[in-house]
Amino acid sequence: MRHRRRLALALIATIFAACYDSSDYSPTGTLVDRIVVLSVANGATSLPADGFSRLRVEARLQGDPDFAKRNVVFSTSNGTLEGGTPVANCNGCRTVPADGNGVATIDLVSSQQVGSAVVRAWPADAPGITASLTLDFGPAQPDQTVQFVAAPDRAPADGASISTFTVGISPSLPAGSRKVTFQTTAGTFAPANAASIQVDADAGGRASADLVSPRQITSARVTATVNGVTREASIRFERALPNTITANVDTPVATAAANTKIRVTATLLRNVGTVSDGTVVTFRATKDGAPVGLFTNVTTTTNGVASADFLPNTTEAGTVTITVGAQDTNVTGTVTVVLTAGS
């Protein structure tokens, strides 16, 4: 009997000695897995380094139900943690209460720098027992943050036409990072009449900006920036041509003589905006279906107006039809001049 009692005491001493093994309080000790298990909710091990993507990290407290009611402290070496409450004297640490199943969760938000993050978790009452998990921040794809979904590649350089540029942004962007800045190297954005404008993305993650064409024939780079990520589109502003041409003369009735000169004015009009300056205008005159006379001092358009001097170069009376056209279009306008016989 006395022998058995000695054996029992020896066994109890052995058990207590095992309980106080120093490895139990090491972050790499075998006791960690019996106290707290750290994992990612969806099993992912990486995030794009875009500054807003996130992973849900779970710390599960094992064992005694009383232990499951304790708080869990999380920290990370990179990125930021969202959730829980800040911990005093622990930079970036957050405390999260475990639920009834012993699970505490927090979100890791990625950095904008490629690299890795070591996430750690430990029971607030046992800071020496720490579980850790390494996650990677890989190169971010710009199109996953913002991309053009509508980008006109050409427009008339008429000073008034509207070209609407639309981008789509990531649905993961937080509310404070959903403003899109549009910029252009030519033309201006309406209604601000400025080269830059900021637009809030709508609930569907779309943002649009209306670009007003300049009057200069040129090209522009249009950029859209959100959360530090920029995408670019280009647009050409091409010659704005007329929808209508009207012609007038300063002398609708003139003498058919060698020294007769008639001033012809052409006005080129558009439904929207103004015909591009420098547009070449053509003048042609016919009498009884045959070409007649000649034109001098022909000008190109300025503010949609061009002119020329018509010399009938005939002494025959009759009606002359002057037809005015313009480059790159079939639109024409006409005016008639009555030539009378000289005395």
MOSULDA-V270300 format. One record per pair of residues at least 4 apart in sequence whose C-alpha atoms are under 8 Angstrom apart, sorted by the first residue. I is the first residue (numbers start at 1). GAP is how many residues later the second one is. If there is no record, write none. Layout:
i=I gap=GAP
i=I gap=GAP
//
This chain:
i=1 gap=4
i=2 gap=4
i=3 gap=4
i=4 gap=4
i=5 gap=4
i=6 gap=4
i=7 gap=4
i=8 gap=4
i=9 gap=4
i=10 gap=4
i=11 gap=4
i=12 gap=4
i=13 gap=4
i=14 gap=4
i=15 gap=4
i=16 gap=4
i=17 gap=4
i=19 gap=5
i=20 gap=4
i=22 gap=4
i=23 gap=5
i=23 gap=6
i=23 gap=7
i=23 gap=8
i=24 gap=5
i=24 gap=6
i=24 gap=7
i=24 gap=8
i=24 gap=105
i=25 gap=4
i=25 gap=6
i=25 gap=103
i=25 gap=104
i=26 gap=102
i=26 gap=103
i=26 gap=104
i=27 gap=5
i=27 gap=101
i=27 gap=102
i=27 gap=103
i=27 gap=104
i=28 gap=4
i=28 gap=102
i=28 gap=103
i=30 gap=4
i=31 gap=4
i=31 gap=98
i=32 gap=4
i=32 gap=5
i=32 gap=97
i=32 gap=98
i=32 gap=99
i=33 gap=4
i=33 gap=98
i=34 gap=28
i=34 gap=29
i=35 gap=26
i=35 gap=27
i=35 gap=28
i=35 gap=94
i=36 gap=23
i=36 gap=24
i=36 gap=25
i=36 gap=26
i=36 gap=85
i=36 gap=86
i=36 gap=87
i=36 gap=94
i=36 gap=95
i=37 gap=22
i=37 gap=23
i=37 gap=24
i=37 gap=25
i=37 gap=94
i=38 gap=19
i=38 gap=20
i=38 gap=21
i=38 gap=22
i=38 gap=82
i=38 gap=83
i=38 gap=93
i=38 gap=94
i=38 gap=95
i=39 gap=4
i=39 gap=18
i=39 gap=19
i=39 gap=20
i=39 gap=94
i=40 gap=4
i=40 gap=5
i=40 gap=15
i=40 gap=16
i=40 gap=17
i=40 gap=18
i=41 gap=14
i=41 gap=15
i=41 gap=16
i=41 gap=17
i=42 gap=13
i=42 gap=14
i=44 gap=11
i=45 gap=89
i=45 gap=90
i=45 gap=91
i=46 gap=89
i=46 gap=90
i=46 gap=91
i=46 gap=92
i=47 gap=6
i=47 gap=7
i=47 gap=8
i=47 gap=63
i=47 gap=88
i=47 gap=89
i=47 gap=90
i=47 gap=91
i=48 gap=5
i=48 gap=62
i=48 gap=89
i=48 gap=90
i=48 gap=91
i=48 gap=92
i=48 gap=93
i=49 gap=4
i=49 gap=61
i=49 gap=62
i=49 gap=63
i=49 gap=64
i=49 gap=65
i=49 gap=88
i=49 gap=89
i=49 gap=90
i=49 gap=91
i=50 gap=60
i=50 gap=61
i=50 gap=62
i=50 gap=63
i=50 gap=90
i=50 gap=95
i=51 gap=28
i=51 gap=58
i=51 gap=59
i=51 gap=60
i=51 gap=61
i=51 gap=176
i=52 gap=57
i=52 gap=58
i=52 gap=59
i=52 gap=120
i=52 gap=121
i=52 gap=122
i=53 gap=56
i=53 gap=57
i=53 gap=119
i=53 gap=120
i=54 gap=53
i=54 gap=54
i=54 gap=55
i=54 gap=56
i=55 gap=52
i=55 gap=53
i=55 gap=54
i=56 gap=49
i=56 gap=50
i=56 gap=51
i=56 gap=52
i=57 gap=48
i=57 gap=49
i=57 gap=50
i=57 gap=51
i=58 gap=45
i=58 gap=46
i=58 gap=47
i=58 gap=48
i=59 gap=13
i=59 gap=44
i=59 gap=45
i=59 gap=46
i=59 gap=62
i=60 gap=38
i=60 gap=42
i=60 gap=43
i=60 gap=44
i=61 gap=6
i=61 gap=7
i=61 gap=37
i=61 gap=41
i=61 gap=42
i=62 gap=5
i=62 gap=6
i=62 gap=40
i=63 gap=4
i=63 gap=5
i=64 gap=4
i=65 gap=4
i=65 gap=37
i=66 gap=4
i=67 gap=35
i=68 gap=30
i=68 gap=31
i=68 gap=32
i=68 gap=33
i=68 gap=34
i=68 gap=35
i=69 gap=28
i=69 gap=29
i=69 gap=30
i=69 gap=31
i=69 gap=33
i=70 gap=27
i=70 gap=28
i=70 gap=53
i=70 gap=54
i=70 gap=55
i=71 gap=24
i=71 gap=25
i=71 gap=26
i=71 gap=27
i=71 gap=33
i=71 gap=52
i=71 gap=53
i=71 gap=54
i=72 gap=23
i=72 gap=24
i=72 gap=25
i=72 gap=26
i=72 gap=32
i=72 gap=49
i=72 gap=50
i=72 gap=51
i=72 gap=52
i=73 gap=20
i=73 gap=21
i=73 gap=22
i=73 gap=23
i=73 gap=48
i=73 gap=49
i=73 gap=50
i=73 gap=51
i=74 gap=19
i=74 gap=20
i=74 gap=21
i=74 gap=22
i=74 gap=32
i=74 gap=45
i=74 gap=46
i=74 gap=47
i=74 gap=48
i=75 gap=6
i=75 gap=17
i=75 gap=18
i=75 gap=19
i=75 gap=44
i=75 gap=45
i=75 gap=46
i=76 gap=4
i=76 gap=5
i=76 gap=16
i=76 gap=17
i=76 gap=41
i=76 gap=42
i=76 gap=43
i=76 gap=44
i=77 gap=40
i=77 gap=41
i=77 gap=42
i=78 gap=32
i=78 gap=33
i=78 gap=38
i=78 gap=39
i=78 gap=40
i=79 gap=29
i=79 gap=30
i=79 gap=31
i=79 gap=32
i=79 gap=38
i=80 gap=12
i=80 gap=28
i=80 gap=29
i=80 gap=30
i=80 gap=31
i=81 gap=11
i=81 gap=12
i=81 gap=13
i=81 gap=25
i=81 gap=26
i=81 gap=27
i=81 gap=28
i=82 gap=24
i=82 gap=25
i=82 gap=26
i=82 gap=27
i=83 gap=11
i=83 gap=13
i=83 gap=22
i=83 gap=23
i=83 gap=24
i=84 gap=10
i=84 gap=11
i=84 gap=12
i=84 gap=13
i=84 gap=22
i=85 gap=9
i=85 gap=10
i=85 gap=11
i=86 gap=6
i=86 gap=7
i=86 gap=8
i=86 gap=9
i=87 gap=4
i=87 gap=5
i=87 gap=6
i=87 gap=7
i=87 gap=8
i=95 gap=29
i=96 gap=8
i=96 gap=9
i=96 gap=10
i=97 gap=7
i=98 gap=4
i=98 gap=5
i=98 gap=6
i=98 gap=7
i=99 gap=4
i=99 gap=5
i=110 gap=27
i=111 gap=26
i=113 gap=24
i=114 gap=22
i=114 gap=23
i=114 gap=24
i=114 gap=25
i=115 gap=21
i=115 gap=22
i=115 gap=23
i=116 gap=18
i=116 gap=19
i=116 gap=20
i=116 gap=21
i=117 gap=17
i=117 gap=18
i=117 gap=19
i=117 gap=20
i=118 gap=14
i=118 gap=15
i=118 gap=16
i=118 gap=17
i=119 gap=13
i=119 gap=14
i=119 gap=15
i=119 gap=16
i=120 gap=10
i=120 gap=11
i=120 gap=12
i=120 gap=13
i=121 gap=9
i=121 gap=10
i=121 gap=11
i=122 gap=4
i=122 gap=5
i=122 gap=6
i=122 gap=7
i=122 gap=8
i=122 gap=9
i=123 gap=4
i=123 gap=6
i=123 gap=7
i=140 gap=4
i=141 gap=4
i=142 gap=4
i=142 gap=5
i=142 gap=87
i=142 gap=88
i=142 gap=89
i=143 gap=4
i=143 gap=88
i=144 gap=25
i=144 gap=26
i=145 gap=24
i=145 gap=25
i=145 gap=28
i=145 gap=81
i=145 gap=84
i=146 gap=21
i=146 gap=22
i=146 gap=23
i=146 gap=24
i=146 gap=78
i=146 gap=79
i=146 gap=80
i=146 gap=83
i=146 gap=84
i=146 gap=85
i=147 gap=20
i=147 gap=21
i=147 gap=22
i=147 gap=84
i=148 gap=17
i=148 gap=18
i=148 gap=19
i=148 gap=20
i=148 gap=83
i=148 gap=84
i=148 gap=85
i=149 gap=16
i=149 gap=17
i=149 gap=18
i=149 gap=19
i=150 gap=14
i=150 gap=15
i=150 gap=16
i=150 gap=17
i=151 gap=13
i=151 gap=14
i=151 gap=15
i=151 gap=82
i=151 gap=83
i=151 gap=84
i=152 gap=11
i=152 gap=12
i=152 gap=13
i=152 gap=83
i=153 gap=81
i=153 gap=82
i=153 gap=83
i=154 gap=81
i=154 gap=82
i=154 gap=83
i=154 gap=84
i=155 gap=6
i=155 gap=8
i=155 gap=58
i=155 gap=80
i=155 gap=81
i=155 gap=82
i=155 gap=83
i=156 gap=5
i=156 gap=57
i=156 gap=81
i=156 gap=82
i=156 gap=83
i=156 gap=84
i=156 gap=85
i=157 gap=4
i=157 gap=56
i=157 gap=57
i=157 gap=58
i=157 gap=59
i=157 gap=60
i=157 gap=61
i=157 gap=80
i=157 gap=81
i=157 gap=82
i=157 gap=83
i=157 gap=118
i=157 gap=119
i=158 gap=55
i=158 gap=56
i=158 gap=57
i=158 gap=58
i=158 gap=81
i=158 gap=82
i=158 gap=114
i=158 gap=115
i=158 gap=116
i=158 gap=117
i=158 gap=118
i=159 gap=53
i=159 gap=54
i=159 gap=55
i=159 gap=56
i=159 gap=114
i=159 gap=115
i=160 gap=52
i=160 gap=53
i=160 gap=54
i=160 gap=112
i=160 gap=113
i=160 gap=114
i=161 gap=51
i=161 gap=52
i=161 gap=111
i=161 gap=112
i=162 gap=48
i=162 gap=49
i=162 gap=50
i=162 gap=51
i=163 gap=47
i=163 gap=48
i=163 gap=49
i=163 gap=50
i=164 gap=44
i=164 gap=45
i=164 gap=46
i=164 gap=47
i=165 gap=43
i=165 gap=44
i=165 gap=45
i=165 gap=46
i=166 gap=40
i=166 gap=41
i=166 gap=42
i=166 gap=43
i=167 gap=39
i=167 gap=40
i=167 gap=41
i=167 gap=57
i=168 gap=37
i=168 gap=38
i=168 gap=39
i=169 gap=4
i=169 gap=9
i=169 gap=32
i=169 gap=36
i=169 gap=37
i=169 gap=57
i=170 gap=35
i=171 gap=33
i=171 gap=34
i=173 gap=4
i=173 gap=5
i=174 gap=4
i=177 gap=49
i=177 gap=50
i=178 gap=22
i=178 gap=23
i=178 gap=48
i=178 gap=49
i=179 gap=19
i=179 gap=20
i=179 gap=21
i=179 gap=22
i=179 gap=47
i=180 gap=18
i=180 gap=19
i=180 gap=20
i=180 gap=21
i=180 gap=27
i=180 gap=44
i=180 gap=45
i=180 gap=46
i=181 gap=15
i=181 gap=16
i=181 gap=17
i=181 gap=18
i=181 gap=42
i=181 gap=43
i=181 gap=44
i=181 gap=45
i=182 gap=14
i=182 gap=15
i=182 gap=16
i=182 gap=17
i=182 gap=27
i=182 gap=40
i=182 gap=41
i=182 gap=42
i=182 gap=43
i=183 gap=12
i=183 gap=13
i=183 gap=14
i=183 gap=39
i=183 gap=40
i=183 gap=41
i=184 gap=4
i=184 gap=11
i=184 gap=12
i=184 gap=36
i=184 gap=37
i=184 gap=38
i=184 gap=39
i=185 gap=10
i=185 gap=35
i=185 gap=36
i=185 gap=37
i=186 gap=9
i=186 gap=27
i=186 gap=28
i=186 gap=32
i=186 gap=33
i=186 gap=34
i=186 gap=35
i=187 gap=8
i=187 gap=24
i=187 gap=25
i=187 gap=26
i=187 gap=27
i=187 gap=33
i=188 gap=4
i=188 gap=5
i=188 gap=6
i=188 gap=7
i=188 gap=8
i=188 gap=23
i=188 gap=24
i=188 gap=25
i=188 gap=26
i=189 gap=4
i=189 gap=5
i=189 gap=6
i=189 gap=7
i=189 gap=8
i=189 gap=20
i=189 gap=21
i=189 gap=22
i=189 gap=23
i=190 gap=4
i=190 gap=19
i=190 gap=20
i=190 gap=21
i=190 gap=22
i=192 gap=5
i=197 gap=12
i=199 gap=8
i=199 gap=9
i=199 gap=10
i=200 gap=7
i=201 gap=4
i=201 gap=5
i=201 gap=6
i=202 gap=4
i=202 gap=5
i=213 gap=24
i=214 gap=23
i=215 gap=59
i=215 gap=61
i=216 gap=21
i=216 gap=60
i=217 gap=19
i=217 gap=20
i=217 gap=21
i=217 gap=22
i=217 gap=59
i=218 gap=18
i=218 gap=19
i=218 gap=20
i=219 gap=15
i=219 gap=16
i=219 gap=17
i=219 gap=18
i=220 gap=14
i=220 gap=15
i=220 gap=16
i=220 gap=17
i=221 gap=11
i=221 gap=12
i=221 gap=13
i=221 gap=14
i=222 gap=10
i=222 gap=11
i=222 gap=12
i=222 gap=13
i=223 gap=7
i=223 gap=8
i=223 gap=9
i=223 gap=10
i=224 gap=6
i=224 gap=7
i=224 gap=8
i=225 gap=4
i=225 gap=5
i=225 gap=6
i=226 gap=4
i=239 gap=36
i=239 gap=37
i=239 gap=40
i=240 gap=34
i=240 gap=35
i=240 gap=36
i=241 gap=29
i=241 gap=34
i=241 gap=35
i=241 gap=38
i=241 gap=87
i=241 gap=88
i=242 gap=26
i=242 gap=27
i=242 gap=28
i=242 gap=33
i=242 gap=84
i=242 gap=87
i=242 gap=89
i=243 gap=25
i=243 gap=26
i=243 gap=27
i=243 gap=28
i=243 gap=88
i=244 gap=24
i=244 gap=25
i=244 gap=26
i=244 gap=87
i=244 gap=88
i=244 gap=89
i=245 gap=21
i=245 gap=22
i=245 gap=23
i=245 gap=24
i=245 gap=79
i=245 gap=80
i=245 gap=86
i=245 gap=87
i=245 gap=88
i=246 gap=20
i=246 gap=21
i=246 gap=22
i=246 gap=78
i=246 gap=86
i=246 gap=87
i=246 gap=88
i=247 gap=17
i=247 gap=18
i=247 gap=19
i=247 gap=20
i=247 gap=76
i=247 gap=77
i=247 gap=86
i=247 gap=87
i=247 gap=88
i=248 gap=16
i=248 gap=17
i=248 gap=18
i=248 gap=87
i=249 gap=13
i=249 gap=14
i=249 gap=15
i=249 gap=16
i=249 gap=86
i=249 gap=88
i=250 gap=12
i=250 gap=13
i=250 gap=14
i=251 gap=11
i=251 gap=12
i=251 gap=86
i=252 gap=84
i=252 gap=85
i=252 gap=86
i=253 gap=84
i=253 gap=85
i=253 gap=86
i=253 gap=87
i=254 gap=6
i=254 gap=8
i=254 gap=83
i=254 gap=84
i=254 gap=85
i=254 gap=86
i=255 gap=5
i=255 gap=60
i=255 gap=62
i=255 gap=84
i=255 gap=85
i=255 gap=86
i=255 gap=87
i=256 gap=4
i=256 gap=56
i=256 gap=57
i=256 gap=58
i=256 gap=59
i=256 gap=60
i=256 gap=61
i=256 gap=83
i=256 gap=84
i=256 gap=85
i=256 gap=86
i=257 gap=55
i=257 gap=56
i=257 gap=57
i=257 gap=58
i=257 gap=85
i=258 gap=53
i=258 gap=54
i=258 gap=55
i=258 gap=56
i=258 gap=57
i=259 gap=52
i=259 gap=54
i=260 gap=51
i=260 gap=52
i=260 gap=53
i=261 gap=48
i=261 gap=49
i=261 gap=50
i=261 gap=51
i=262 gap=47
i=262 gap=48
i=262 gap=49
i=263 gap=44
i=263 gap=45
i=263 gap=46
i=263 gap=47
i=264 gap=43
i=264 gap=44
i=264 gap=45
i=264 gap=46
i=265 gap=40
i=265 gap=41
i=265 gap=42
i=265 gap=43
i=266 gap=39
i=266 gap=40
i=266 gap=41
i=266 gap=58
i=267 gap=37
i=267 gap=38
i=267 gap=39
i=268 gap=7
i=268 gap=36
i=268 gap=37
i=269 gap=5
i=269 gap=6
i=269 gap=35
i=270 gap=4
i=270 gap=5
i=274 gap=29
i=274 gap=30
i=275 gap=4
i=275 gap=26
i=275 gap=28
i=275 gap=29
i=276 gap=25
i=276 gap=26
i=276 gap=27
i=276 gap=28
i=277 gap=23
i=277 gap=24
i=277 gap=25
i=277 gap=26
i=277 gap=27
i=278 gap=22
i=278 gap=23
i=278 gap=24
i=279 gap=21
i=279 gap=22
i=279 gap=47
i=279 gap=48
i=280 gap=19
i=280 gap=20
i=280 gap=21
i=280 gap=46
i=280 gap=47
i=281 gap=18
i=281 gap=19
i=281 gap=20
i=281 gap=25
i=281 gap=43
i=281 gap=44
i=281 gap=45
i=281 gap=46
i=282 gap=42
i=282 gap=43
i=282 gap=44
i=282 gap=45
i=283 gap=12
i=283 gap=25
i=283 gap=39
i=283 gap=40
i=283 gap=41
i=283 gap=42
i=284 gap=7
i=284 gap=11
i=284 gap=38
i=284 gap=39
i=284 gap=40
i=285 gap=6
i=285 gap=7
i=285 gap=8
i=285 gap=9
i=285 gap=35
i=285 gap=36
i=285 gap=37
i=285 gap=38
i=286 gap=4
i=286 gap=5
i=286 gap=6
i=286 gap=34
i=286 gap=35
i=286 gap=36
i=287 gap=4
i=287 gap=5
i=287 gap=31
i=287 gap=32
i=287 gap=33
i=287 gap=34
i=288 gap=31
i=288 gap=32
i=292 gap=20
i=292 gap=21
i=292 gap=22
i=292 gap=28
i=293 gap=17
i=293 gap=18
i=293 gap=19
i=293 gap=20
i=293 gap=21
i=294 gap=16
i=294 gap=17
i=294 gap=18
i=294 gap=19
i=295 gap=13
i=295 gap=14
i=295 gap=15
i=295 gap=16
i=296 gap=12
i=296 gap=13
i=296 gap=14
i=296 gap=15
i=297 gap=10
i=297 gap=11
i=297 gap=12
i=298 gap=8
i=298 gap=9
i=298 gap=10
i=298 gap=11
i=299 gap=7
i=299 gap=8
i=299 gap=9
i=300 gap=5
i=300 gap=6
i=300 gap=7
i=301 gap=4
i=301 gap=5
i=302 gap=4
i=315 gap=26
i=315 gap=27
i=316 gap=23
i=316 gap=24
i=316 gap=25
i=317 gap=21
i=317 gap=22
i=317 gap=23
i=317 gap=24
i=318 gap=20
i=318 gap=21
i=318 gap=22
i=319 gap=17
i=319 gap=18
i=319 gap=19
i=319 gap=20
i=320 gap=16
i=320 gap=17
i=320 gap=18
i=320 gap=19
i=321 gap=13
i=321 gap=14
i=321 gap=15
i=321 gap=16
i=322 gap=12
i=322 gap=13
i=322 gap=14
i=322 gap=15
i=323 gap=9
i=323 gap=10
i=323 gap=11
i=323 gap=12
i=324 gap=8
i=324 gap=9
i=324 gap=10
i=325 gap=4
i=325 gap=5
i=325 gap=6
i=325 gap=7
i=325 gap=8
i=326 gap=4
i=326 gap=5
i=326 gap=6
//
